[in-house]
Amino acid sequence: MEWLSYGAWGAFGLLVGIGLVTYASPDTRAGVGLLLVICLALSLIARGVWGWATARPEKEQADKDEG
Amino acid sequence: MRQFFITAAIGVLTSVAFLSPCLAQSQDTYSRDDDEDEEEESGGGGGGSSGYSTGGGWSTYGDTGGDYIFVPDSSGNGRGVVISPPQTADRDVASAQSGAGEGRATRIFAGPGMFPPEHFAAYAIVAFKSRPLPSDRDRFVSICQGYVAAILAYTEVEVPLDQQLVTVWPVSHDYVAVAAMSESGLTGCDKAVDEYGLATSLAALEDARAALDADDIETLQDRRGPFVLAWSPTHQKGAQDALILRMDLSGVETAIQAREKFEAWRDEIEAKQDLWIDGWKEDTLSDTIGNWADRWGNEILSFLGKD
């Protein structure tokens, strides 16, 4: 489920990247690739940060409960 | 569902934050244009849409020397014909009048002996900060090709020289200029790049520094260029507080980008001949992002590929 979520976020990032490429119209393949990679990376980072931020309180709560 | 929208918002905000340097750079660069917009809306100018201030028009660039120009033979043998300057007592006035609405944007490769080309209504200069190295020669050639592709040579238009708004690519010797003009764009650019007129270019940049404020001087220093520079009125070249029409090509990497830039430059100077801009030629956010990606794409992806 975790990986599915990352995949969905990655797909979302790529869609944003395609939109950005359409908007900015780089002339080189490297330029297109760079924009897509940036959007993909950002979406995955955002997913990771979000997952870390939301999971941590639950874990702390679980730790408290165990304690 | 709610969580999805929140996470989507975070993703978008993160993307915006990452691209904010580009945004900030673009806004900083053109902030002076915005100021000029306000001035224009308050009554100045005659129809400009952005970043223009009134006061003078295109006129001759410089006030000394340059009493002739070479027009290359069609035979391409390196010889040229000398054209006399317009027979007028006050070329600046004549040029400003003729340049108001009838001028055509043209281009020329010009050597030191052809500077300044006073018989043109006005001129601008493509100013690099250095000669090309083997590692960046391709970029120089690409920019030259875009320049040639977008702007007509002064021999290709059927208007008098004193109605032409010429954009000059300086070269180191007059004979190089004649040879480059007589050849097709691509081969001419090889000569024009290899024999780039750095002395003329640096003099123009120095004059620009004298007229610009601290922020713009910093832009000139920090960016790699080239810059396209023109003065208003031209005899103020080198003077403090002169208005300078300028375009930054630092983000240009490919010939296509250069062509787009010079097309915009051509259209702008033809459309707004009686107006002057005191600020950077406008660039769009999409151009900024696209140019940035083209500039760094190869390096960053290569770096990632190595790991």
Chai-1 contact restraints between the chains, C-beta under 6 A:
chainA,res_idxA,chainB,res_idxB,connection_type,confidence,min_distance_angstrom,max_distance_angstrom,comment,restraint_id
A,Y23,B,S286,contact,1.0,0.0,6.0,A-B,restraint_1
A,A24,B,S286,contact,1.0,0.0,6.0,A-B,restraint_2
A,A24,B,I289,contact,1.0,0.0,6.0,A-B,restraint_3
A,A24,B,G290,contact,1.0,0.0,6.0,A-B,restraint_4
A,S25,B,G290,contact,1.0,0.0,6.0,A-B,restraint_5
A,P26,B,G290,contact,1.0,0.0,6.0,A-B,restraint_6
A,P26,B,A293,contact,1.0,0.0,6.0,A-B,restraint_7
A,P26,B,D294,contact,1.0,0.0,6.0,A-B,restraint_8
A,D27,B,T254,contact,1.0,0.0,6.0,A-B,restraint_9
A,D27,B,I256,contact,1.0,0.0,6.0,A-B,restraint_10
A,D27,B,Q257,contact,1.0,0.0,6.0,A-B,restraint_11
A,D27,B,D294,contact,1.0,0.0,6.0,A-B,restraint_12
A,T28,B,D294,contact,1.0,0.0,6.0,A-B,restraint_13
A,T28,B,G297,contact,1.0,0.0,6.0,A-B,restraint_14
A,A30,B,G297,contact,1.0,0.0,6.0,A-B,restraint_15
A,A30,B,N298,contact,1.0,0.0,6.0,A-B,restraint_16
A,A30,B,L301,contact,1.0,0.0,6.0,A-B,restraint_17
A,G31,B,A293,contact,1.0,0.0,6.0,A-B,restraint_18
A,G31,B,D294,contact,1.0,0.0,6.0,A-B,restraint_19
A,G31,B,G297,contact,1.0,0.0,6.0,A-B,restraint_20
A,G33,B,L301,contact,1.0,0.0,6.0,A-B,restraint_21
A,L34,B,A293,contact,1.0,0.0,6.0,A-B,restraint_22
A,L34,B,G297,contact,1.0,0.0,6.0,A-B,restraint_23
A,L34,B,I300,contact,1.0,0.0,6.0,A-B,restraint_24
A,L35,B,A293,contact,1.0,0.0,6.0,A-B,restraint_25
A,L42,B,T14,contact,1.0,0.0,6.0,A-B,restraint_26
A,L42,B,S15,contact,1.0,0.0,6.0,A-B,restraint_27
A,S43,B,G11,contact,1.0,0.0,6.0,A-B,restraint_28
A,A46,B,I10,contact,1.0,0.0,6.0,A-B,restraint_29
A,A46,B,G11,contact,1.0,0.0,6.0,A-B,restraint_30
A,A46,B,T14,contact,1.0,0.0,6.0,A-B,restraint_31
A,W50,B,T7,contact,1.0,0.0,6.0,A-B,restraint_32
A,W50,B,I10,contact,1.0,0.0,6.0,A-B,restraint_33
